[in-house]
Amino acid sequence: MNKNVKNIFLLTLMMVFFSIVTKAQSKMKAGDLVDGIAVVVGDEIILESDIADQANFAKQQGGPVSDRCEFVESIVNNKLLIYEAKRDTLIENRSAALKENASQKYNQILGQFADEKAMLAQYKFRTSYEMKNAIEKIDSDNYYGQSKYGRITEKADVTPNEVTDFYNTFKYQLPEVKDEVSLSQIVMYPKLTNAHKDEIIAKLNKIKQDIIAGESFESQARIYSDDPGSASKGGLYTNISKGKMVKPFEAAALNLQEGEMSDPVESDFGYHLIQLVKKSGKNYDARHILLKAEPNEEEIASAKKELDSIRTLIIDGKMSFKDAAYRFSDDKKTKFNAGILTSPEDGSDKIEKLNLPPTISYQIAGLNKGDITDVFQDTAEQDRKTVTIVKIDDVIAAHQLDIATDYNRIKQMALNKKKNEMVEKWVKEKLPNIFISINDRYKDCVFKTDIRKTSASN
């Protein structure tokens, strides 16, 4: 399966975004402008609905929405980044991959509904084509905008003096940090018994024999595959580039001849039956049927017992948590970093309690610095069952950001400010050479950068 497929949490955020947009649009009063071109930047078009979408999304996040002109200027700047990114030969053109990823995301969302009609009705899209285009547009804008931002700011850095100056200038405006914790974890995937593995492999071999006997690979994938991203498409992934799939999948697929099927292949996701459809240069198309390696209750109990014995060794001082994480944890993101959890927002090892996953939040409730939770069952990415222990490395009470205790965060804020200033300078330099047309509906807007001097008004 694709290593880059978003997890369910991210899919949910995307679905919430669609919900915000479509519900806001459905509530427009009669006589309101339904849609139209608000701004053109190069060959990038900004619709009235794009501005409405961003305003509504900001409102849902608690942001200010009083000045629509700010949204216009923000989107213009972003579209300028996107426009220039697509012309930048050092930024990879990922149009084909983005289209394929949009289809995969579409199918993952579809898997949560009884049928396609119900999904489209829920999110007020008329056709699957329309919804896939919406997903692709969001992903495309994010990819190209972020890529160009990164190219412009790749050499940005701040000195300790600049961090201090930033703090002294803005210290009374810096936010208060809510209650936080620093945590480490050891995560283990329950191991399947040989008998259980043989059972899964035997099932895949039976499916393979049925296909050889005349059943189509596509129909068998739709019936049996546990991969939500491809099952509804008969197990098909198209235009796969090297490195996109996990190594066991890729190695097996590329060793096949077109039309040939593999024997069962084991990966982190379970067991695959793979059929190579087509090779074309460095890319290939393949179908697969995935049977997840889902541990049973006995296997989970065995893993809990093993992890509990490791926990006892740590508590008795016979092994450090760091060493235990390195030796036993199956979580590749943390095992080589002493098991330390980091915030997805800023990469810090300090995480707001309110942002913790519900299971971890429940398990650490009432514990103090240095304590280790009992072994508990959890779920990792791709819905894999795990057994886990968590150590509370530190507990930090709510406080105003201070350079003595929060230097790295303040440094990141100073760096972000410098990066934004670099982008603003770049935008000002580029504007005179880019065609920009702004609808007269925004003629009274006062922009930070005088876009009108470089634009052709409608």
C-alpha positions as CSV (number, residue, x, y, z in Angstrom):
1,M,0.0,0.0,0.0
2,N,1.0,3.6,-0.5
3,K,3.2,4.9,2.3
4,N,1.8,8.4,1.8
5,V,-1.9,7.6,2.1
6,K,-3.4,9.9,4.7
7,N,-4.5,8.4,8.0
8,I,-8.2,8.5,9.1
9,F,-7.6,11.6,11.2
10,L,-6.4,13.6,8.2
11,L,-9.2,12.3,6.1
12,T,-11.7,13.4,8.7
13,L,-10.2,16.9,8.7
14,M,-10.6,17.0,4.9
15,M,-14.2,15.9,5.2
16,V,-14.9,18.6,7.8
17,F,-13.4,21.1,5.4
18,F,-15.7,20.0,2.6
19,S,-18.6,20.1,5.0
20,I,-17.8,23.7,6.1
21,V,-17.5,24.8,2.4
22,T,-20.6,23.2,1.1
23,K,-22.9,24.0,4.0
24,A,-21.8,27.6,3.8
25,Q,-22.5,27.7,0.1
26,S,-25.9,26.0,0.5
27,K,-27.0,28.7,3.0
28,M,-26.4,31.6,0.6
29,K,-29.5,33.8,0.3
30,A,-31.3,34.4,-2.9
31,G,-29.7,37.3,-4.8
32,D,-26.2,36.6,-3.4
33,L,-23.4,36.1,-6.0
34,V,-23.3,32.4,-6.6
35,D,-19.8,32.4,-8.0
36,G,-17.6,34.3,-10.4
37,I,-14.0,35.3,-11.1
38,A,-12.6,37.5,-8.3
39,V,-9.0,37.7,-9.3
40,V,-6.7,36.3,-12.0
41,V,-3.0,35.8,-11.2
42,G,-1.0,34.8,-14.3
43,D,-3.1,31.8,-15.4
44,E,-4.3,31.0,-11.9
45,I,-8.0,31.9,-11.3
46,I,-9.4,32.9,-7.9
47,L,-13.2,32.4,-7.6
48,E,-15.5,34.2,-5.3
49,S,-16.2,30.8,-3.8
50,D,-12.5,30.5,-3.0
51,I,-12.6,33.6,-0.9
52,A,-15.9,32.6,0.8
53,D,-14.4,29.1,1.5
54,Q,-11.3,30.6,3.2
55,A,-13.4,33.1,5.2
56,N,-15.7,30.4,6.4
57,F,-12.9,28.0,7.2
58,A,-11.2,30.8,9.3
59,K,-14.4,31.5,11.1
60,Q,-14.8,27.8,12.0
61,Q,-11.2,27.9,13.4
62,G,-12.0,31.0,15.5
63,G,-10.1,33.4,13.3
64,P,-11.2,37.0,12.4
65,V,-13.3,37.3,9.2
66,S,-14.4,40.9,9.4
67,D,-12.0,42.2,6.6
68,R,-12.6,40.2,3.4
69,C,-9.9,42.2,1.7
70,E,-7.3,40.4,3.8
71,F,-8.5,37.1,2.4
72,V,-8.2,38.5,-1.1
73,E,-4.6,39.6,-0.6
74,S,-3.7,36.4,1.2
75,I,-5.1,34.2,-1.6
76,V,-3.5,36.4,-4.3
77,N,-0.1,36.0,-2.6
78,N,-0.6,32.2,-2.3
79,K,-1.7,32.0,-6.0
80,L,1.4,33.9,-7.0
81,L,3.5,31.2,-5.2
82,I,1.6,28.5,-7.0
83,Y,1.8,30.2,-10.4
84,E,5.6,30.6,-10.0
85,A,6.1,27.1,-8.6
86,K,4.6,25.5,-11.7
87,R,7.1,27.5,-13.8
88,D,10.0,26.6,-11.6
89,T,12.0,23.7,-13.2
90,L,13.5,22.8,-9.9
91,I,10.1,21.9,-8.5
92,E,8.9,18.5,-9.6
93,N,5.7,18.4,-11.7
94,R,3.5,16.1,-9.7
95,S,0.2,16.5,-11.7
96,A,-0.2,12.8,-12.4
97,A,0.6,11.8,-8.8
98,L,-1.8,14.4,-7.4
99,K,-4.6,13.1,-9.7
100,E,-3.9,9.5,-8.6
101,N,-3.8,10.5,-4.9
102,A,-7.1,12.4,-5.3
103,S,-8.7,9.3,-6.6
104,Q,-7.3,7.2,-3.7
105,K,-8.6,9.8,-1.1
106,Y,-11.9,9.8,-2.9
107,N,-12.2,6.0,-2.6
108,Q,-11.1,6.1,1.1
109,I,-13.9,8.6,1.9
110,L,-16.3,6.6,-0.2
111,G,-15.5,3.6,2.0
112,Q,-17.2,5.3,4.9
113,F,-20.6,5.6,3.1
114,A,-23.2,3.0,2.0
115,D,-22.9,4.2,-1.7
116,E,-21.4,6.9,-3.9
117,K,-24.7,8.7,-4.2
118,A,-25.0,9.1,-0.4
119,M,-21.5,10.5,-0.2
120,L,-22.0,13.0,-3.0
121,A,-25.3,14.2,-1.5
122,Q,-23.7,14.6,1.9
123,Y,-21.0,16.9,0.6
124,K,-23.1,18.5,-2.1
125,F,-21.1,17.5,-5.1
126,R,-23.0,16.7,-8.3
127,T,-20.5,14.1,-9.6
128,S,-17.5,12.0,-8.6
129,Y,-15.5,14.0,-11.2
130,E,-16.4,17.3,-9.4
131,M,-15.4,16.0,-6.0
132,K,-12.2,14.4,-7.2
133,N,-11.3,17.7,-8.9
134,A,-11.9,19.5,-5.6
135,I,-9.6,17.2,-3.7
136,E,-7.0,17.4,-6.4
137,K,-7.1,21.2,-6.4
138,I,-6.6,21.4,-2.6
139,D,-3.7,19.0,-2.7
140,S,-2.2,20.7,-5.8
141,D,-2.4,24.2,-4.3
142,N,-0.8,22.9,-1.1
143,Y,2.0,21.1,-2.8
144,Y,3.0,23.9,-5.2
145,G,2.5,26.7,-2.7
146,Q,4.5,25.0,0.0
147,S,7.2,23.9,-2.4
148,K,7.8,27.5,-3.6
149,Y,7.7,28.8,-0.1
150,G,10.4,26.3,0.8
151,R,12.5,27.3,-2.2
152,I,12.3,31.0,-1.3
153,T,13.1,30.5,2.4
154,E,15.5,27.5,2.3
155,K,18.5,29.6,3.4
156,A,16.6,31.4,6.2
157,D,18.2,31.3,9.6
158,V,18.2,33.4,12.8
159,T,21.1,34.1,15.2
160,P,20.8,34.0,19.0
161,N,20.8,37.8,19.0
162,E,17.9,37.9,16.5
163,V,16.0,35.5,18.7
164,T,16.6,37.7,21.8
165,D,15.6,40.8,19.8
166,F,12.4,39.1,18.6
167,Y,11.5,38.1,22.2
168,N,12.2,41.6,23.6
169,T,10.0,43.1,20.9
170,F,7.1,40.8,21.1
171,K,7.3,39.2,24.6
172,Y,4.0,40.9,25.8
173,Q,2.2,39.6,22.7
174,L,3.4,36.1,22.8
175,P,0.7,33.5,23.6
176,E,0.2,31.7,26.8
177,V,1.0,28.0,26.6
178,K,-1.6,25.7,28.0
179,D,-0.9,22.7,30.3
180,E,1.7,20.5,28.6
181,V,3.4,17.1,29.0
182,S,6.5,15.5,27.6
183,L,6.0,11.8,26.9
184,S,7.9,8.8,25.6
185,Q,6.3,5.6,24.4
186,I,7.1,2.0,23.5
187,V,4.7,0.5,20.9
188,M,4.5,-3.1,20.0
189,Y,2.5,-4.8,17.2
190,P,1.1,-8.1,18.5
191,K,2.8,-10.9,16.5
192,L,0.7,-13.4,14.6
193,T,1.3,-17.1,15.4
194,N,2.7,-19.2,12.5
195,A,-0.7,-21.0,12.4
196,H,-2.5,-17.7,12.0
197,K,-0.1,-16.6,9.2
198,D,-0.6,-19.9,7.4
199,E,-4.3,-19.4,7.6
200,I,-4.1,-15.9,5.9
201,I,-1.6,-17.2,3.3
202,A,-3.9,-20.2,2.5
203,K,-6.8,-17.9,2.0
204,L,-4.8,-15.8,-0.5
205,N,-3.6,-18.9,-2.3
206,K,-7.3,-20.0,-2.6
207,I,-8.2,-16.6,-4.1
208,K,-5.2,-17.0,-6.5
209,Q,-6.4,-20.4,-7.6
210,D,-9.9,-19.1,-8.2
211,I,-8.5,-16.3,-10.4
212,I,-6.5,-18.9,-12.4
213,A,-9.6,-20.9,-12.7
214,G,-11.5,-18.0,-14.3
215,E,-12.5,-15.5,-11.7
216,S,-11.4,-11.9,-12.5
217,F,-8.7,-10.3,-10.3
218,E,-10.9,-7.2,-10.1
219,S,-14.0,-8.9,-8.8
220,Q,-11.9,-10.9,-6.2
221,A,-10.3,-7.6,-5.0
222,R,-13.7,-5.9,-4.6
223,I,-14.9,-8.9,-2.5
224,Y,-11.9,-9.7,-0.4
225,S,-9.3,-6.8,-0.3
226,D,-8.9,-4.9,3.0
227,D,-7.3,-1.9,1.2
228,P,-9.9,0.9,1.3
229,G,-7.9,2.9,-1.2
230,S,-8.1,0.4,-4.0
231,A,-10.7,-2.4,-3.3
232,S,-13.5,-0.5,-5.0
233,K,-11.3,-0.1,-8.1
234,G,-10.6,-3.8,-8.3
235,G,-7.4,-3.4,-6.4
236,L,-5.9,-1.1,-9.1
237,Y,-3.1,1.5,-8.5
238,T,-2.0,3.3,-11.6
239,N,1.1,5.3,-12.6
240,I,3.1,4.0,-9.5
241,S,6.5,5.6,-9.3
242,K,9.5,3.7,-7.7
243,G,9.7,4.3,-4.0
244,K,5.9,5.1,-3.7
245,M,5.0,1.6,-2.3
246,V,6.5,-0.3,0.6
247,K,9.6,-2.2,-0.4
248,P,8.2,-5.8,-0.3
249,F,5.2,-4.7,-2.5
250,E,7.4,-2.9,-5.0
251,A,10.1,-5.7,-5.2
252,A,7.4,-8.3,-5.9
253,A,5.5,-6.2,-8.4
254,L,8.6,-5.3,-10.5
255,N,9.8,-8.9,-10.6
256,L,6.5,-9.9,-12.4
257,Q,5.8,-10.0,-16.1
258,E,2.7,-8.1,-17.3
259,G,-0.4,-10.0,-16.4
260,E,1.5,-12.3,-14.0
261,M,0.4,-12.8,-10.3
262,S,2.7,-13.1,-7.3
263,D,2.6,-15.6,-4.5
264,P,1.4,-14.0,-1.2
265,V,3.7,-11.2,-0.1
266,E,4.1,-10.0,3.5
267,S,4.5,-6.3,4.3
268,D,3.8,-4.0,7.3
269,F,0.2,-3.8,6.1
270,G,-0.5,-7.6,5.9
271,Y,-0.4,-10.0,3.0
272,H,-0.7,-9.1,-0.6
273,L,-1.6,-10.9,-3.8
274,I,-0.2,-8.7,-6.6
275,Q,-0.8,-8.6,-10.3
276,L,1.4,-6.5,-12.6
277,V,-0.8,-4.8,-15.1
278,K,1.6,-2.6,-17.1
279,K,5.2,-1.3,-17.0
280,S,5.9,2.0,-18.6
281,G,9.3,3.5,-18.2
282,K,10.0,4.1,-14.5
283,N,6.3,3.8,-13.6
284,Y,3.9,0.8,-13.5
285,D,0.3,-0.2,-12.9
286,A,-0.6,-3.0,-10.5
287,R,-3.6,-4.6,-8.8
288,H,-3.4,-6.2,-5.4
289,I,-5.6,-7.9,-2.9
290,L,-4.7,-7.2,0.7
291,L,-5.6,-9.3,3.7
292,K,-4.7,-7.4,6.9
293,A,-2.6,-9.3,9.5
294,E,-5.2,-8.7,12.2
295,P,-4.1,-10.2,15.6
296,N,-6.6,-12.2,17.6
297,E,-7.3,-11.9,21.3
298,E,-4.7,-14.5,22.3
299,E,-2.0,-12.8,20.2
300,I,-2.9,-9.4,21.8
301,A,-2.7,-11.0,25.3
302,S,0.7,-12.5,24.5
303,A,2.0,-9.1,23.4
304,K,0.6,-7.4,26.5
305,K,2.4,-9.9,28.7
306,E,5.7,-9.4,26.9
307,L,5.5,-5.6,27.1
308,D,4.5,-5.8,30.8
309,S,7.7,-7.7,31.5
310,I,9.7,-5.0,29.7
311,R,7.9,-2.4,31.8
312,T,8.9,-4.3,35.0
313,L,12.6,-4.3,33.9
314,I,12.4,-0.5,33.4
315,I,10.7,0.1,36.7
316,D,13.3,-2.1,38.5
317,G,16.1,-0.1,37.0
318,K,17.5,-3.0,35.0
319,M,16.9,-1.2,31.7
320,S,16.4,2.4,30.7
321,F,13.3,3.5,28.8
322,K,15.5,4.8,26.0
323,D,17.2,1.4,25.6
324,A,13.9,-0.5,25.8
325,A,12.4,1.8,23.1
326,Y,15.3,1.2,20.8
327,R,15.3,-2.6,21.3
328,F,11.6,-3.4,21.4
329,S,9.4,-0.6,20.0
330,D,7.9,-1.2,16.6
331,D,7.1,2.5,16.1
332,K,9.7,3.7,13.6
333,K,8.9,7.4,14.2
334,T,10.0,7.2,17.9
335,K,12.1,4.1,18.6
336,F,15.4,5.8,17.4
337,N,14.6,8.9,19.5
338,A,14.3,7.3,22.9
339,G,10.6,6.8,22.3
340,I,9.9,10.6,22.6
341,L,6.6,11.8,21.2
342,T,6.6,15.1,19.3
343,S,3.9,17.6,18.5
344,P,2.6,17.4,14.9
345,E,2.2,21.2,15.0
346,D,5.8,22.3,15.7
347,G,7.9,19.2,16.2
348,S,8.4,20.1,19.9
349,D,8.6,17.4,22.6
350,K,6.2,19.4,24.6
351,I,2.6,18.6,23.8
352,E,-0.5,20.4,25.0
353,K,-2.7,18.0,27.0
354,L,-5.7,19.1,25.0
355,N,-4.1,17.9,21.8
356,L,-3.2,14.4,23.1
357,P,-5.0,11.4,21.5
358,P,-8.0,10.5,23.7
359,T,-6.5,7.0,24.6
360,I,-3.2,8.5,25.8
361,S,-4.9,11.3,27.6
362,Y,-7.0,8.8,29.5
363,Q,-4.1,6.6,30.3
364,I,-1.9,9.3,31.8
365,A,-4.7,11.0,33.8
366,G,-3.6,11.3,37.4
367,L,0.0,10.3,36.8
368,N,3.0,12.4,37.7
369,K,6.5,13.0,36.2
370,G,8.5,9.8,36.0
371,D,5.4,7.5,36.1
372,I,4.8,4.8,33.5
373,T,1.3,3.7,32.4
374,D,0.2,0.2,32.6
375,V,0.2,-1.7,29.3
376,F,-2.8,-0.7,27.2
377,Q,-4.2,-1.5,23.8
378,D,-4.3,1.2,21.2
379,T,-4.6,1.6,17.4
380,A,-1.8,3.0,15.2
381,E,-1.9,4.2,11.6
382,Q,-3.8,2.0,9.1
383,D,-5.8,0.8,12.1
384,R,-3.1,-1.6,13.2
385,K,-3.7,-2.9,16.7
386,T,-0.9,-2.2,19.2
387,V,0.0,-2.6,22.8
388,T,1.7,0.4,24.4
389,I,3.2,1.9,27.5
390,V,3.8,5.7,28.0
391,K,6.3,7.4,30.3
392,I,5.6,10.9,31.6
393,D,8.9,12.7,31.2
394,D,7.7,16.1,32.3
395,V,4.6,18.0,33.3
396,I,4.6,21.7,32.4
397,A,2.0,24.0,33.9
398,A,0.3,26.7,31.7
399,H,2.6,29.8,31.4
400,Q,3.5,32.7,29.3
401,L,6.2,31.9,26.7
402,D,9.6,32.8,28.2
403,I,13.0,32.8,26.5
404,A,14.5,31.0,29.5
405,T,12.2,28.0,29.2
406,D,10.8,28.1,25.7
407,Y,13.9,29.2,23.7
408,N,13.3,26.8,20.8
409,R,9.7,27.8,20.3
410,I,10.6,31.5,20.3
411,K,13.4,30.8,17.9
412,Q,10.9,29.0,15.6
413,M,8.6,32.1,15.8
414,A,11.5,34.4,15.0
415,L,12.5,32.2,12.1
416,N,8.9,32.0,10.8
417,K,8.7,35.8,10.9
418,K,11.9,36.1,8.9
419,K,10.6,33.6,6.3
420,N,7.4,35.5,5.9
421,E,9.3,38.7,5.4
422,M,11.4,37.0,2.7
423,V,8.3,35.8,1.0
424,E,6.7,39.3,1.2
425,K,9.8,40.8,-0.3
426,W,9.8,38.2,-3.1
427,V,6.1,38.9,-3.8
428,K,6.8,42.6,-4.1
429,E,9.6,41.9,-6.6
430,K,7.5,39.6,-8.7
431,L,4.3,41.5,-8.8
432,P,5.3,44.1,-11.5
433,N,6.0,41.2,-13.9
434,I,2.8,39.2,-13.3
435,F,-0.6,39.9,-14.9
436,I,-3.1,40.4,-12.1
437,S,-6.7,41.3,-12.7
438,I,-9.0,42.2,-9.7
439,N,-12.7,42.5,-10.0
440,D,-14.1,46.0,-9.2
441,R,-16.1,44.4,-6.4
442,Y,-12.9,44.9,-4.4
443,K,-12.0,48.4,-5.6
444,D,-12.3,49.8,-2.1
445,C,-9.9,47.3,-0.6
446,V,-6.7,48.7,0.9
447,F,-3.9,46.1,0.5
448,K,-0.6,45.9,2.3
449,T,1.1,45.6,-1.1
450,D,-0.5,47.9,-3.7
451,I,-1.5,45.1,-6.1
452,R,-3.4,47.6,-8.3
453,K,-0.3,49.3,-9.5
454,T,0.6,46.0,-11.2
455,S,-2.8,44.8,-12.2
456,A,-5.4,45.4,-14.9
457,S,-8.7,46.1,-13.2
458,N,-11.9,44.6,-14.6
